[in-house]
Amino acid sequence: MRNLMIIMSMLATIGCQHLNAAPSHTDSFAIEAVGDGIYVHHGEHLDIDTGYQGDICNISFIVGSKGVAVIDTGGSLKVGRHLREAIRKVTPLPVLYVINTHVHPDHIYGNAAFLADNPVFVGHEKLPNAMETRREAYAKLNAKLLGEDAKGSDLVKPTLTVKNTLALDLGDRLLHFTAHPTAHTNTDISLIDNKTGTLFTGDLLFIERTPVVETDIKGLIAELEKLKHSDAKQVVPGHGPVTKQWLEALNRAQHYFNLLLADVRASIKKGESMETAMDTAAAGEKDQWKLFEIANRRNVNTVYPALEWE
């Protein structure tokens, strides 16, 4: 039960220009062209209490001369199908790769929409086990939150995993992958397209929406620091707008986590309860982020117990 509550808490905060052609399938499923062959659909900044519908994170695709790489697929089969239809409006080339940046359900449950394309599914080496461990809890959560839209949203595990680094060829462009140590989750990967310098961070980086940590705040701060040394020209975060001011975005997210870490440590040192820390830690950031009050409290719920044993 505790694990299910943690997962429900996590999902509530994860997180997280239109193409010249008409938006795909519905007016709400719009695609942004952000570079040569790079397309992004932005999910809405919604929390469970305000209507989670499986479409809250950035899901993207890259078109090369040989075919397409999909980066995250949304939180349901329905969202995955919308994405697949959007791809078909752009190119008839085959979908060669479907990439999951980490295990969270808003990023992985659209995978099943691409099974007929017979792509290679790509993820962190720990992703298959993480998917299996969370299978039952995620299925129950999706059924509760999505109702009919949860049907058919089966877990599809990676068939190619990333242990350290990996390069995949789309024809006229290479995708370079990095598997990260435990940070946002223990299944985080990022990738950069060498043709455009577009870095896809997954949920290592949030922009606008309050950043989230599920696993290791100190590890996440360290990985944000490493990302600053990227050769990226622009960044697609897990949630929020694409940006060329990505160093500033990394600094802002890192500042929030450093402040959260310091404040929670101070609360523990003073003997304050976790409930008190939820009201005070990083409170000065409240006006800087969307969905702050609920996401920040959940971050404290993750960080406080871990720091008690430092």
C-alpha positions in Angstrom: 0.0 0.0 0.0 2.8 2.4 0.9 4.5 1.8 -2.5 1.2 2.5 -4.3 0.8 5.7 -2.3 4.3 6.8 -3.2 3.6 6.1 -6.9 0.4 8.0 -6.8 2.1 10.9 -5.2 4.9 10.8 -7.8 2.5 10.7 -10.7 0.7 13.7 -9.5 3.7 15.9 -9.9 5.6 14.5 -12.9 5.7 15.4 -14.5 5.9 16.7 -17.4 4.9 26.9 -32.6 2.6 24.6 -34.3 3.6 22.7 -37.5 2.4 24.5 -40.6 0.1 21.6 -41.3 -3.0 21.1 -39.1 -2.4 19.6 -35.6 -2.6 15.9 -35.4 -5.9 14.2 -34.9 -7.4 16.7 -32.5 -6.9 20.4 -32.0 -5.4 19.7 -28.6 -2.7 17.4 -30.0 -0.3 20.0 -31.5 3.2 19.4 -32.8 6.0 22.0 -32.5 8.8 21.9 -35.1 11.9 22.9 -33.2 14.7 22.2 -35.6 15.6 20.2 -38.7 13.6 17.0 -38.3 12.9 17.6 -34.6 9.2 17.7 -33.4 7.7 18.0 -29.9 4.3 17.6 -28.5 3.9 19.4 -25.2 1.6 17.9 -22.5 -0.4 20.1 -20.2 0.7 21.1 -16.7 -1.9 19.1 -14.9 -2.0 17.5 -11.5 -4.1 14.4 -10.6 -6.6 16.7 -8.8 -7.0 18.9 -11.9 -7.7 16.2 -14.4 -4.8 13.9 -15.3 -5.5 12.5 -18.7 -2.2 10.8 -19.7 -0.9 13.7 -21.7 1.3 15.9 -19.3 4.9 15.4 -20.5 6.9 16.3 -23.7 6.8 13.5 -26.3 8.9 13.9 -29.3 10.2 12.4 -32.6 13.3 12.9 -34.8 13.2 12.2 -38.5 16.3 11.0 -40.2 17.0 9.8 -43.8 16.5 6.1 -42.7 13.5 6.5 -40.4 12.1 7.9 -37.2 13.1 7.8 -33.5 10.3 8.5 -31.0 11.3 9.9 -27.6 8.7 9.0 -24.9 5.1 8.1 -25.9 2.7 9.5 -23.4 0.6 8.0 -20.6 -1.8 5.9 -22.6 -2.3 3.9 -25.7 -4.6 6.8 -26.9 -1.9 9.4 -26.5 0.6 7.1 -28.3 -1.8 6.7 -31.2 -2.2 10.4 -31.5 1.6 10.7 -31.6 1.9 8.0 -34.2 -0.8 9.7 -36.4 1.2 13.0 -36.0 4.3 11.3 -37.3 2.5 9.9 -40.3 1.4 13.4 -41.2 5.1 14.4 -41.3 6.8 11.4 -42.9 6.1 7.9 -44.3 9.5 6.7 -43.1 9.4 3.8 -40.7 9.6 4.2 -36.9 12.9 2.5 -36.1 13.3 3.3 -32.4 11.0 4.1 -29.5 12.9 5.5 -26.6 11.8 5.9 -23.0 13.8 8.4 -20.9 12.7 6.8 -17.7 10.0 4.6 -16.0 7.3 7.1 -15.1 3.9 6.2 -16.5 3.3 9.5 -18.3 6.3 8.7 -20.5 5.9 5.0 -21.3 2.3 3.9 -21.7 2.0 5.0 -25.4 4.6 2.4 -26.4 2.0 -0.1 -27.4 0.8 2.2 -30.2 4.0 1.4 -32.0 4.2 -2.3 -31.7 2.9 -2.8 -35.3 5.9 -0.8 -36.5 8.3 -3.4 -35.0 10.8 -0.8 -33.8 13.6 -1.3 -31.4 12.5 -0.2 -27.9 15.3 1.6 -26.1 15.8 2.4 -22.4 18.1 2.4 -19.4 19.5 -1.0 -18.4 17.4 -0.9 -15.2 14.2 0.0 -17.0 12.9 -3.5 -17.8 13.1 -4.5 -14.1 11.6 -1.2 -13.0 8.7 -1.6 -15.3 8.0 -5.1 -14.1 8.3 -4.1 -10.4 5.7 -1.3 -10.9 3.5 -3.2 -13.4 0.6 -4.0 -11.0 0.6 -0.6 -9.2 0.8 1.4 -12.4 -2.0 -0.6 -14.0 -4.3 0.1 -11.0 -3.3 3.7 -11.0 -4.0 4.1 -14.7 -7.4 2.4 -14.5 -8.3 4.7 -11.6 -7.2 7.9 -13.3 -7.9 7.2 -17.0 -10.9 4.9 -17.0 -11.6 3.7 -20.5 -8.5 5.4 -21.8 -6.4 3.0 -19.7 -7.4 0.0 -21.8 -4.8 -1.4 -24.1 -2.1 0.7 -22.4 0.2 -2.3 -21.9 3.8 -2.0 -20.7 6.3 -2.6 -23.5 9.8 -3.1 -22.2 13.0 -2.0 -24.0 14.7 -4.6 -26.3 17.9 -2.5 -26.4 19.2 -1.1 -23.1 21.8 1.5 -22.3 24.3 0.7 -19.6 26.7 3.6 -20.1 26.5 5.2 -23.5 25.1 4.2 -26.9 24.9 5.7 -30.4 22.2 5.0 -32.9 22.2 6.0 -36.6 19.1 7.5 -38.2 20.8 8.0 -41.5 22.0 11.5 -41.7 22.2 12.0 -37.9 23.5 10.1 -34.9 21.7 10.0 -31.5 24.1 9.7 -28.6 22.7 8.3 -25.4 23.8 8.6 -21.8 22.6 6.4 -18.9 22.6 8.4 -15.7 23.3 7.2 -12.2 20.3 7.3 -9.8 18.8 10.8 -9.9 15.2 11.7 -10.8 14.7 7.9 -10.9 17.1 5.0 -11.2 16.2 4.6 -14.9 17.1 8.0 -16.4 18.7 8.4 -19.8 19.3 11.5 -21.9 20.2 11.8 -25.6 21.5 14.4 -28.0 21.0 14.6 -31.8 24.3 15.5 -33.4 22.8 17.2 -36.4 20.9 19.9 -34.5 22.5 19.8 -31.1 19.1 19.1 -29.5 19.4 17.5 -26.0 16.5 15.5 -24.7 16.8 15.4 -20.9 13.7 13.5 -19.9 12.7 14.5 -16.3 16.2 15.3 -15.2 15.0 18.8 -16.2 11.7 20.6 -15.7 11.0 24.1 -17.1 8.0 26.1 -15.7 6.6 23.1 -13.8 8.0 22.4 -10.3 10.9 19.9 -10.7 10.4 16.5 -9.1 12.6 14.0 -7.4 11.5 10.5 -6.8 14.8 8.8 -5.8 17.9 10.8 -5.0 18.1 14.6 -4.7 21.8 14.7 -4.3 22.2 12.5 -7.3 19.9 14.7 -9.3 21.8 17.8 -8.4 25.0 16.1 -9.6 23.5 15.1 -12.9 22.2 18.6 -13.5 25.7 19.8 -13.0 27.0 17.3 -15.6 24.4 18.3 -18.1 25.9 21.8 -18.1 28.9 20.5 -19.9 26.8 19.3 -22.9 27.4 20.6 -26.4 23.7 21.2 -26.8 22.3 24.1 -28.7 18.8 23.7 -27.4 17.1 21.4 -24.8 13.8 19.6 -24.8 13.0 19.1 -21.1 10.7 16.4 -19.7 8.1 19.0 -19.0 7.9 22.6 -20.2 9.0 24.6 -23.3 12.0 23.9 -25.5 14.7 26.3 -24.8 18.0 27.6 -26.2 18.6 29.2 -22.8 19.2 25.8 -21.3 22.1 26.7 -19.0 19.8 29.1 -17.3 17.1 26.4 -17.0 19.5 23.9 -15.5 20.7 26.5 -13.0 17.2 27.4 -12.0 16.3 23.7 -11.4 19.5 23.1 -9.6 18.9 26.2 -7.4 15.5 24.9 -6.4 16.9 21.4 -5.4 19.9 22.9 -3.6 17.5 25.1 -1.6 15.2 22.2 -0.9 18.1 20.1 0.3 19.5 22.8 2.6 16.1 23.6 4.1 15.1 20.0 4.8 18.5 19.4 6.4 18.0 22.5 8.5 14.5 21.3 9.6 15.9 17.9 10.6 18.7 19.5 12.6 16.2 21.6 14.5 14.0 18.6 15.2 11.1 19.8 13.1 8.6 17.3 11.7 8.3 16.4 8.1 4.9 18.1 8.0 6.5 21.3 9.2 9.2 21.0 6.6 6.6 20.6 3.9 5.3 24.1 4.7 8.7 25.8 4.9 11.3 24.1 2.7 12.1 26.0 -0.4 9.0 28.2 0.3 10.7 31.2 -1.4 10.4 29.4 -4.7 6.6 29.3 -4.6 6.0 32.0 -7.2 8.7 30.6 -9.6 7.0 27.3 -10.5 3.7 25.9 -11.6 1.9 23.4 -9.3 4.4 24.3 -6.6 2.5 23.7 -3.4 1.5 20.1 -4.1 4.8 19.1 -5.9 7.1 20.7 -3.3 5.3 18.9 -0.5 5.7 15.6 -2.2 9.4 16.4 -2.8 9.8 17.0 0.9 8.0 13.7 1.5 10.7 12.0 -0.6 13.7 13.9 0.6 13.1 14.1 4.4 13.2 10.4 5.2 16.3 9.9 3.2 18.2 12.8 4.8 17.2 11.7 8.3 19.8 8.9 8.0 22.7 11.0 6.6 
